[in-house]
Amino acid sequence: MSEVLLKYLPEHAVPLCFELIRANHVHLKIVNERLTRHGDYRRDAQGFHLITVNAGQNKYRFLITLIHEIAHLVAFEKYGRHIKPHGDEWKLTFQRLMVPFIRPEIFPQQLLPLIARHFRNPKASSDTDATLALALKQFDPENDKNYVFEIPYGSVFRIHNGKIFKKIALRTKRIECLEVATGKVYLFNPNAEVELLPN
């Protein structure tokens, strides 16, 4: 298991992660990239703890995602199944589990202050923290994608399903985009990855 984890995690995080997986009886499955999530946790009918994490992520996002999902398991075990999935109990558990990893042997120096800030009040997804998401992106495999918040207003872009949009306005936390083919307006997460097209 440690050899497998070494392919996906920073080297110095492997022993800590292996111990968390072992101690919590996690069945970890590393899966192909999914567009809608980085990972998930569920308990099956036999009571096994199943965690999936996307394989295509960089090692730092993989680590954050793995600990995020283990935090669900630990929080549900400690506080019961009635808690909110990303409520206070989960946040407290996620913070506590992440503390041993927030050090320079595991994360690059430029990520440490951003991660420390994020974990003061962790969100349901690290993608909703624009500063951290952008910093993590520099460690992703090379691709031709941009975040919606990075591209100028009036830019035209394509999403994963081939639909084409134009960036038109900022709302409080979302970005308003016009679907070119239909004229309908949609709200995008600022960190949605898109393919910028020539205007």
Backbone as CSV, one residue per row, in Angstrom:
resi,resn,N_x,N_y,N_z,CA_x,CA_y,CA_z,C_x,C_y,C_z
1,MET,0.836,-1.207,0.000,0.000,0.000,0.000,0.871,1.258,0.000
2,SER,1.965,1.258,0.794,2.830,2.432,0.858,3.436,2.762,-0.499
3,GLU,3.795,1.715,-1.262,4.391,1.946,-2.589,3.379,2.611,-3.523
4,VAL,2.124,2.192,-3.421,1.060,2.787,-4.239,0.865,4.243,-3.838
5,LEU,0.786,4.501,-2.533,0.573,5.864,-2.049,1.696,6.792,-2.479
6,LEU,2.902,6.281,-2.563,4.059,7.093,-2.946,3.909,7.686,-4.346
7,LYS,3.154,7.007,-5.207,2.907,7.531,-6.561,2.003,8.765,-6.535
8,TYR,1.177,8.903,-5.504,0.140,9.935,-5.488,0.314,11.003,-4.408
9,LEU,1.176,10.744,-3.427,1.318,11.646,-2.282,2.746,12.160,-2.161
10,PRO,2.938,13.317,-1.506,4.301,13.731,-1.171,4.950,12.650,-0.296
11,GLU,6.210,12.388,-0.513,6.902,11.275,0.150,6.738,11.280,1.672
12,HIS,6.911,12.439,2.309,6.867,12.498,3.772,5.442,12.410,4.330
13,ALA,4.431,12.448,3.464,3.044,12.302,3.916,2.608,10.840,3.929
14,VAL,3.355,9.982,3.248,2.930,8.584,3.083,2.771,7.843,4.414
15,PRO,3.753,7.873,5.327,3.564,7.119,6.581,2.348,7.586,7.389
16,LEU,2.146,8.900,7.472,0.991,9.432,8.208,-0.322,8.999,7.562
17,CYS,-0.386,9.083,6.233,-1.611,8.693,5.520,-1.859,7.203,5.641
18,PHE,-0.802,6.418,5.511,-0.946,4.972,5.631,-1.524,4.610,7.003
19,GLU,-1.040,5.287,8.051,-1.529,5.010,9.405,-3.003,5.408,9.546
20,LEU,-3.406,6.544,8.970,-4.821,6.956,9.016,-5.713,5.954,8.291
21,ILE,-5.245,5.481,7.143,-6.009,4.498,6.362,-6.146,3.197,7.150
22,ARG,-5.042,2.744,7.741,-5.042,1.497,8.512,-5.915,1.618,9.764
23,ALA,-5.711,2.694,10.517,-6.420,2.864,11.788,-7.930,3.001,11.610
24,ASN,-8.345,3.556,10.468,-9.778,3.784,10.232,-10.398,2.738,9.301
25,HIS,-9.629,1.682,8.979,-10.134,0.575,8.153,-10.716,1.081,6.826
26,VAL,-9.948,1.931,6.164,-10.389,2.538,4.903,-10.071,1.611,3.739
27,HIS,-11.051,1.437,2.869,-10.803,0.804,1.575,-10.641,1.961,0.593
28,LEU,-9.390,2.226,0.188,-9.085,3.354,-0.702,-9.063,2.890,-2.143
29,LYS,-9.794,3.610,-2.978,-9.813,3.313,-4.411,-9.392,4.579,-5.144
30,ILE,-8.360,4.464,-5.962,-7.879,5.597,-6.755,-8.493,5.434,-8.133
31,VAL,-9.256,6.452,-8.552,-10.082,6.340,-9.758,-9.664,7.373,-10.804
32,ASN,-10.156,7.163,-12.025,-9.911,8.130,-13.091,-10.543,9.475,-12.750
33,GLU,-10.004,10.518,-13.333,-10.466,11.892,-13.075,-11.972,12.030,-13.289
34,ARG,-12.664,12.615,-12.297,-14.082,12.936,-12.431,-14.218,14.446,-12.447
35,LEU,-15.128,14.961,-13.241,-15.279,16.410,-13.369,-15.994,17.024,-12.184
36,THR,-16.850,16.274,-11.529,-17.711,16.864,-10.501,-17.124,16.813,-9.098
37,ARG,-16.091,16.009,-8.873,-15.544,15.893,-7.520,-14.114,15.397,-7.559
38,HIS,-13.378,15.715,-6.492,-12.001,15.223,-6.358,-11.981,13.877,-5.638
39,GLY,-12.986,13.644,-4.783,-13.039,12.399,-4.028,-14.392,12.240,-3.360
40,ASP,-14.624,11.075,-2.755,-15.842,10.906,-1.963,-15.663,9.790,-0.931
41,TYR,-16.542,9.819,0.065,-16.547,8.813,1.122,-17.963,8.261,1.252
42,ARG,-18.057,6.960,1.430,-19.350,6.358,1.764,-19.089,5.079,2.563
43,ARG,-20.094,4.723,3.319,-20.049,3.476,4.068,-21.020,2.529,3.387
44,ASP,-20.542,1.370,2.984,-21.418,0.466,2.238,-22.309,-0.353,3.183
45,ALA,-23.156,-1.173,2.599,-24.145,-1.939,3.368,-23.493,-2.894,4.373
46,GLN,-22.275,-3.339,4.079,-21.567,-4.240,4.993,-20.778,-3.479,6.070
47,GLY,-20.822,-2.143,6.020,-20.123,-1.333,7.017,-18.696,-0.968,6.652
48,PHE,-18.259,-1.285,5.425,-16.905,-0.933,4.993,-16.838,0.556,4.647
49,HIS,-15.725,1.186,5.000,-15.494,2.598,4.687,-14.803,2.688,3.330
50,LEU,-15.515,3.206,2.333,-14.985,3.309,0.981,-14.663,4.761,0.662
51,ILE,-13.417,5.014,0.292,-13.003,6.355,-0.121,-12.427,6.256,-1.515
52,THR,-12.894,7.142,-2.391,-12.299,7.239,-3.727,-11.658,8.613,-3.865
53,VAL,-10.513,8.641,-4.544,-9.805,9.891,-4.827,-9.367,9.837,-6.284
54,ASN,-9.492,10.968,-6.971,-9.089,11.034,-8.376,-7.580,10.863,-8.524
55,ALA,-7.182,10.051,-9.497,-5.766,9.768,-9.732,-5.039,10.921,-10.405
56,GLY,-5.718,11.698,-11.226,-5.052,12.684,-12.069,-4.628,13.961,-11.375
57,GLN,-4.800,14.035,-10.075,-4.493,15.274,-9.370,-3.007,15.354,-9.032
58,ASN,-2.580,16.573,-8.718,-1.215,16.679,-8.223,-1.160,16.128,-6.797
59,LYS,0.042,15.871,-6.317,0.217,15.198,-5.028,-0.351,15.999,-3.862
60,TYR,-0.308,17.315,-3.952,-0.775,18.148,-2.836,-2.303,18.168,-2.780
61,ARG,-2.944,18.248,-3.944,-4.413,18.192,-3.975,-4.894,16.797,-3.582
62,PHE,-4.181,15.784,-4.032,-4.530,14.411,-3.660,-4.505,14.267,-2.134
63,LEU,-3.465,14.788,-1.494,-3.343,14.705,-0.036,-4.503,15.426,0.654
64,ILE,-4.782,16.658,0.231,-5.880,17.423,0.842,-7.203,16.679,0.665
65,THR,-7.422,16.117,-0.522,-8.664,15.387,-0.805,-8.771,14.129,0.058
66,LEU,-7.681,13.382,0.159,-7.698,12.153,0.966,-8.033,12.475,2.426
67,ILE,-7.401,13.494,2.978,-7.656,13.847,4.379,-9.082,14.394,4.534
68,HIS,-9.563,15.154,3.541,-10.950,15.644,3.526,-11.920,14.471,3.680
69,GLU,-11.705,13.421,2.894,-12.618,12.272,2.916,-12.475,11.454,4.202
70,ILE,-11.256,11.280,4.684,-11.066,10.574,5.961,-11.731,11.366,7.085
71,ALA,-11.714,12.702,6.995,-12.373,13.542,8.006,-13.877,13.271,8.043
72,HIS,-14.503,13.015,6.885,-15.929,12.637,6.881,-16.139,11.372,7.706
73,LEU,-15.343,10.366,7.425,-15.445,9.080,8.125,-15.285,9.287,9.633
74,VAL,-14.205,9.966,10.041,-13.899,10.155,11.466,-14.994,10.971,12.150
75,ALA,-15.463,12.032,11.486,-16.515,12.880,12.072,-17.818,12.095,12.241
76,PHE,-18.207,11.317,11.233,-19.429,10.513,11.346,-19.303,9.479,12.461
77,GLU,-18.118,8.863,12.580,-17.901,7.857,13.629,-17.962,8.500,15.020
78,LYS,-17.394,9.691,15.152,-17.317,10.339,16.462,-18.621,11.024,16.865
79,TYR,-19.262,11.726,15.903,-20.419,12.560,16.236,-21.759,11.961,15.791
80,GLY,-21.724,10.900,14.995,-22.959,10.282,14.519,-23.324,10.718,13.113
81,ARG,-24.218,9.993,12.516,-24.595,10.212,11.110,-25.520,11.409,10.906
82,HIS,-26.012,12.016,11.973,-26.960,13.128,11.849,-26.274,14.470,11.583
83,ILE,-24.942,14.533,11.657,-24.246,15.819,11.459,-24.274,16.226,9.992
84,LYS,-24.105,17.526,9.737,-24.017,18.017,8.354,-22.685,17.550,7.760
85,PRO,-22.702,17.142,6.484,-21.464,16.623,5.887,-20.277,17.587,5.979
86,HIS,-20.526,18.896,5.833,-19.439,19.871,5.922,-19.692,20.874,7.046
87,GLY,-20.321,20.397,8.107,-20.638,21.248,9.249,-19.459,21.405,10.201
88,ASP,-19.738,21.971,11.360,-18.695,22.298,12.334,-17.902,21.077,12.789
89,GLU,-18.573,19.947,12.980,-17.882,18.743,13.439,-16.873,18.260,12.396
90,TRP,-17.302,18.295,11.126,-16.382,17.895,10.050,-15.214,18.879,9.960
91,LYS,-15.502,20.181,10.029,-14.428,21.186,9.940,-13.392,20.975,11.034
92,LEU,-13.856,20.765,12.254,-12.956,20.547,13.381,-12.107,19.292,13.163
93,THR,-12.735,18.239,12.679,-12.032,16.981,12.414,-11.017,17.160,11.295
94,PHE,-11.404,17.830,10.219,-10.513,18.071,9.078,-9.296,18.879,9.530
95,GLN,-9.539,19.938,10.309,-8.430,20.755,10.816,-7.465,19.903,11.630
96,ARG,-8.021,19.127,12.547,-7.191,18.304,13.439,-6.368,17.279,12.653
97,LEU,-6.985,16.659,11.642,-6.271,15.653,10.844,-5.203,16.279,9.940
98,MET,-5.413,17.524,9.502,-4.463,18.173,8.592,-3.236,18.746,9.289
99,VAL,-3.364,19.112,10.553,-2.259,19.789,11.255,-0.908,19.083,11.086
100,PRO,-0.807,17.756,11.253,0.511,17.113,11.124,1.113,17.211,9.719
101,PHE,0.290,17.543,8.721,0.771,17.607,7.337,1.231,19.007,6.924
102,ILE,0.854,20.020,7.679,1.155,21.403,7.279,2.564,21.750,7.756
103,ARG,3.529,21.238,6.988,4.938,21.471,7.302,5.769,21.417,6.018
104,PRO,6.953,22.028,6.047,7.742,22.174,4.816,8.273,20.875,4.226
105,GLU,8.314,19.789,4.998,8.745,18.513,4.418,7.678,17.948,3.484
106,ILE,6.442,18.439,3.619,5.326,17.891,2.840,4.854,18.862,1.765
107,PHE,4.604,20.110,2.132,4.122,21.102,1.170,5.238,22.080,0.797
108,PRO,5.267,22.533,-0.464,6.238,23.553,-0.848,6.027,24.842,-0.034
109,GLN,7.109,25.561,0.172,7.089,26.766,0.999,5.996,27.748,0.570
110,GLN,5.804,27.924,-0.753,4.822,28.911,-1.228,3.375,28.507,-0.934
111,LEU,3.125,27.202,-0.705,1.767,26.747,-0.395,1.434,26.815,1.096
112,LEU,2.439,26.718,1.943,2.202,26.608,3.387,1.326,27.715,3.971
113,PRO,1.601,29.011,3.704,0.736,30.037,4.301,-0.698,29.981,3.769
114,LEU,-0.863,29.605,2.498,-2.202,29.523,1.905,-2.989,28.360,2.517
115,ILE,-2.308,27.252,2.750,-2.954,26.088,3.356,-3.304,26.383,4.810
116,ALA,-2.375,27.010,5.525,-2.639,27.361,6.926,-3.852,28.284,7.021
117,ARG,-3.943,29.255,6.111,-5.088,30.176,6.116,-6.387,29.434,5.785
118,HIS,-6.337,28.570,4.778,-7.521,27.803,4.365,-8.062,26.967,5.531
119,PHE,-7.164,26.370,6.307,-7.600,25.459,7.362,-8.018,26.152,8.653
120,ARG,-8.011,27.477,8.668,-8.627,28.176,9.796,-10.135,27.971,9.764
121,ASN,-10.682,27.860,8.539,-12.113,27.609,8.357,-12.298,26.859,7.031
122,PRO,-11.988,25.550,7.000,-12.012,24.816,5.728,-13.397,24.777,5.093
123,LYS,-13.398,24.824,3.779,-14.643,24.801,3.003,-14.919,23.373,2.519
124,ALA,-16.112,23.203,1.961,-16.518,21.893,1.437,-15.582,21.431,0.320
125,SER,-14.952,22.369,-0.367,-13.985,22.035,-1.408,-12.883,23.081,-1.415
126,SER,-11.643,22.621,-1.573,-10.539,23.579,-1.671,-10.689,24.433,-2.926
127,ASP,-11.497,23.980,-3.883,-11.731,24.750,-5.106,-12.464,26.059,-4.839
128,THR,-13.202,26.150,-3.731,-13.922,27.398,-3.451,-13.006,28.462,-2.855
129,ASP,-11.787,28.095,-2.503,-10.764,29.046,-2.069,-9.931,29.375,-3.304
130,ALA,-10.267,30.492,-3.969,-9.654,30.830,-5.261,-8.138,30.933,-5.171
131,THR,-7.626,31.531,-4.104,-6.178,31.715,-3.966,-5.476,30.364,-3.845
132,LEU,-6.019,29.481,-3.010,-5.419,28.155,-2.848,-5.561,27.333,-4.121
133,ALA,-6.727,27.389,-4.761,-6.950,26.619,-6.000,-5.949,27.021,-7.075
134,LEU,-5.710,28.320,-7.208,-4.767,28.816,-8.218,-3.343,28.380,-7.875
135,ALA,-2.997,28.442,-6.589,-1.655,28.022,-6.166,-1.460,26.521,-6.392
136,LEU,-2.488,25.707,-6.107,-2.386,24.265,-6.326,-2.282,23.931,-7.809
137,LYS,-2.927,24.733,-8.648,-2.962,24.457,-10.084,-1.567,24.426,-10.694
138,GLN,-0.639,25.215,-10.143,0.714,25.242,-10.715,1.425,23.896,-10.583
139,PHE,0.890,22.993,-9.745,1.482,21.666,-9.580,0.710,20.592,-10.348
140,ASP,-0.325,21.007,-11.088,-1.085,20.082,-11.934,-0.268,19.734,-13.168
141,PRO,-0.567,18.581,-13.778,0.046,18.300,-15.078,-0.335,19.405,-16.071
142,GLU,0.538,19.674,-17.002,0.317,20.736,-17.991,-0.991,20.508,-18.744
143,ASN,-1.824,21.562,-18.868,-3.022,21.496,-19.718,-3.328,22.882,-20.273
144,ASP,-4.293,22.945,-21.168,-4.599,24.220,-21.828,-5.806,24.910,-21.197
145,LYS,-6.136,24.554,-19.967,-7.334,25.093,-19.312,-6.996,26.346,-18.499
146,ASN,-8.021,27.177,-18.329,-7.949,28.356,-17.470,-9.111,28.299,-16.497
147,TYR,-8.965,28.977,-15.370,-10.108,29.167,-14.483,-10.954,30.305,-15.040
148,VAL,-12.271,30.222,-14.840,-13.167,31.280,-15.330,-12.774,32.629,-14.752
149,PHE,-12.397,32.679,-13.476,-12.081,33.979,-12.877,-10.835,34.623,-13.490
150,GLU,-9.972,33.826,-14.136,-8.731,34.350,-14.718,-8.945,35.053,-16.056
151,ILE,-9.990,34.674,-16.770,-10.131,35.192,-18.140,-10.882,36.523,-18.139
152,PRO,-10.596,37.393,-19.097,-11.243,38.719,-19.122,-12.744,38.632,-19.435
153,TYR,-13.480,39.633,-18.956,-14.905,39.732,-19.294,-15.028,39.898,-20.802
154,GLY,-16.062,39.267,-21.373,-16.252,39.296,-22.820,-15.571,38.137,-23.525
155,SER,-14.731,37.386,-22.801,-14.047,36.233,-23.395,-15.037,35.108,-23.661
156,VAL,-14.729,34.345,-24.691,-15.547,33.196,-25.060,-14.754,31.939,-24.688
157,PHE,-15.464,30.957,-24.104,-14.785,29.741,-23.665,-15.681,28.525,-23.868
158,ARG,-15.032,27.355,-23.869,-15.735,26.076,-24.018,-15.577,25.287,-22.725
159,ILE,-16.657,24.572,-22.329,-16.563,23.701,-21.149,-16.433,22.243,-21.605
160,HIS,-16.300,21.342,-20.653,-16.012,19.929,-20.927,-17.004,19.259,-21.867
161,ASN,-18.269,19.702,-21.884,-19.263,19.038,-22.736,-19.390,19.685,-24.123
162,GLY,-18.519,20.649,-24.410,-18.498,21.278,-25.729,-19.313,22.555,-25.837
163,LYS,-20.128,22.888,-24.831,-20.932,24.108,-24.884,-20.032,25.336,-24.767
164,ILE,-20.451,26.394,-25.472,-19.644,27.617,-25.537,-20.363,28.743,-24.812
165,PHE,-19.585,29.489,-24.010,-20.121,30.568,-23.185,-19.297,31.829,-23.347
166,LYS,-19.913,32.936,-22.924,-19.229,34.226,-22.885,-19.309,34.742,-21.457
167,LYS,-18.166,35.139,-20.906,-18.123,35.663,-19.534,-18.673,37.085,-19.539
168,ILE,-19.729,37.338,-18.693,-20.351,38.664,-18.773,-20.353,39.469,-17.478
169,ALA,-20.462,38.849,-16.314,-20.575,39.667,-15.094,-20.205,38.859,-13.853
170,LEU,-19.876,39.588,-12.798,-19.575,38.961,-11.515,-20.747,39.163,-10.579
171,ARG,-21.210,38.074,-9.987,-22.172,38.163,-8.893,-21.378,38.015,-7.611
172,THR,-22.040,37.942,-6.485,-21.318,37.914,-5.214,-20.214,36.860,-5.197
173,LYS,-20.562,35.598,-5.455,-19.555,34.536,-5.411,-19.444,33.753,-6.714
174,ARG,-20.283,34.031,-7.652,-20.304,33.286,-8.911,-20.077,34.240,-10.091
175,ILE,-19.785,33.643,-11.231,-19.574,34.447,-12.437,-20.678,34.131,-13.433
176,GLU,-21.328,35.201,-13.895,-22.436,35.079,-14.840,-21.864,34.905,-16.244
177,CYS,-22.337,33.865,-16.940,-21.857,33.579,-18.290,-23.058,33.277,-19.185
178,LEU,-22.961,33.755,-20.408,-24.031,33.599,-21.391,-23.712,32.421,-22.302
179,GLU,-24.647,31.455,-22.390,-24.444,30.363,-23.334,-24.693,30.916,-24.734
180,VAL,-23.712,30.838,-25.589,-23.770,31.478,-26.910,-24.910,30.910,-27.756
181,ALA,-25.108,29.600,-27.761,-26.109,28.969,-28.625,-27.544,29.295,-28.227
182,THR,-27.806,29.445,-26.920,-29.192,29.599,-26.465,-29.525,30.978,-25.909
183,GLY,-28.508,31.742,-25.541,-28.747,33.038,-24.912,-29.107,32.938,-23.436
184,LYS,-29.081,31.732,-22.890,-29.375,31.546,-21.463,-28.167,31.953,-20.623
185,VAL,-28.462,32.474,-19.422,-27.401,32.883,-18.504,-27.211,31.799,-17.446
186,TYR,-25.960,31.451,-17.208,-25.606,30.447,-16.205,-24.618,31.052,-15.224
187,LEU,-24.615,30.517,-13.998,-23.655,30.956,-12.983,-22.567,29.894,-12.846
188,PHE,-21.318,30.338,-12.902,-20.170,29.444,-12.809,-19.420,29.667,-11.512
189,ASN,-18.921,28.579,-10.950,-17.963,28.679,-9.861,-16.731,29.382,-10.440
190,PRO,-16.137,30.352,-9.739,-14.959,31.057,-10.285,-13.817,30.125,-10.663
191,ASN,-13.730,28.956,-10.010,-12.634,28.043,-10.266,-12.965,26.936,-11.262
192,ALA,-14.061,27.102,-12.000,-14.367,26.134,-13.054,-13.275,26.225,-14.126
193,GLU,-12.775,25.070,-14.531,-11.732,25.065,-15.558,-12.380,25.029,-16.936
194,VAL,-11.917,25.919,-17.803,-12.507,26.068,-19.133,-11.419,26.238,-20.172
195,GLU,-11.800,26.067,-21.411,-10.869,26.254,-22.545,-11.172,27.597,-23.211
196,LEU,-10.246,28.512,-23.126,-10.407,29.846,-23.701,-10.357,29.734,-25.225
197,LEU,-11.315,30.389,-25.894,-11.375,30.365,-27.347,-11.025,31.744,-27.907
198,PRO,-10.493,31.801,-29.122,-10.227,33.117,-29.706,-11.535,33.861,-29.972
199,ASN,-11.581,35.144,-29.675,-12.822,35.950,-29.900,-13.017,36.261,-31.366
